[in-house]
Amino acid sequence: MNPGVASIAALAVLSLLLLGLLVLMLLLLRRQHLQMTRECGAETFVNFASFERDGKLPYNW
Protein backbone atom coordinates (compact mmCIF):
# COMPACT_ATOMS: atom_id res chain seq x y z
CA MET A 1 0.00 0.00 0.00
CA ASN A 2 1.16 3.50 -0.83
CA PRO A 3 2.41 5.38 2.29
CA GLY A 4 0.30 8.42 1.39
CA VAL A 5 -2.84 6.32 1.17
CA ALA A 6 -2.00 4.59 4.44
CA SER A 7 -1.50 7.89 6.25
CA ILE A 8 -4.78 9.28 4.89
CA ALA A 9 -6.59 6.10 5.97
CA ALA A 10 -5.05 6.32 9.44
CA LEU A 11 -6.07 9.96 9.75
CA ALA A 12 -9.61 9.11 8.64
CA VAL A 13 -9.89 6.36 11.25
CA LEU A 14 -8.51 8.64 13.96
CA SER A 15 -10.88 11.43 13.04
CA LEU A 16 -13.84 9.03 13.16
CA LEU A 17 -12.77 7.84 16.60
CA LEU A 18 -12.42 11.43 17.79
CA LEU A 19 -15.85 12.30 16.44
CA GLY A 20 -17.38 9.29 18.20
CA LEU A 21 -15.71 10.29 21.45
CA LEU A 22 -17.04 13.83 21.11
CA VAL A 23 -20.60 12.61 20.53
CA LEU A 24 -20.32 10.26 23.51
CA MET A 25 -19.08 13.09 25.74
CA LEU A 26 -21.91 15.36 24.63
CA LEU A 27 -24.51 12.67 25.35
CA LEU A 28 -23.06 12.02 28.81
CA LEU A 29 -22.95 15.74 29.63
CA ARG A 30 -26.52 16.20 28.42
CA ARG A 31 -27.74 13.31 30.57
CA GLN A 32 -25.88 14.69 33.59
CA HIS A 33 -27.33 18.15 32.97
CA LEU A 34 -30.86 16.78 32.72
CA GLN A 35 -30.35 14.87 35.95
CA MET A 36 -29.04 18.00 37.71
CA THR A 37 -32.01 20.09 36.57
CA ARG A 38 -34.40 17.38 37.77
CA GLU A 39 -32.79 17.44 41.23
CA CYS A 40 -32.92 21.22 41.37
CA GLY A 41 -36.69 21.34 41.57
CA ALA A 42 -39.41 23.34 39.89
CA GLU A 43 -39.21 26.35 42.22
CA THR A 44 -36.04 27.61 40.52
CA PHE A 45 -37.73 27.80 37.11
CA VAL A 46 -38.15 31.34 35.79
CA ASN A 47 -40.96 32.10 33.41
CA PHE A 48 -39.45 34.66 31.06
CA ALA A 49 -42.79 35.22 29.35
CA SER A 50 -43.93 37.06 32.50
CA PHE A 51 -41.13 39.61 31.97
CA GLU A 52 -42.48 40.47 28.54
CA ARG A 53 -46.07 40.56 29.68
CA ASP A 54 -45.90 43.11 32.49
CA GLY A 55 -42.25 44.19 32.53
CA LYS A 56 -41.83 43.47 36.24
CA LEU A 57 -39.99 40.80 38.18
CA PRO A 58 -42.02 37.81 39.35
CA TYR A 59 -43.46 38.06 42.85
CA ASN A 60 -41.04 35.51 44.33
CA TRP A 61 -37.94 37.59 43.42
C-alpha angles and dihedrals in degrees: 000000000000112000091229092054091046092052092048090049091049091050091049092052092047092049091050090051091049091049091050091050091050092051091048091051092049092050092049092048091048092051091048091049092050090050091050092050090049091054092047094068135226096276092077093058114113119207103216092186088072089061091058094043101056104001094233134108117263116267094252093060 
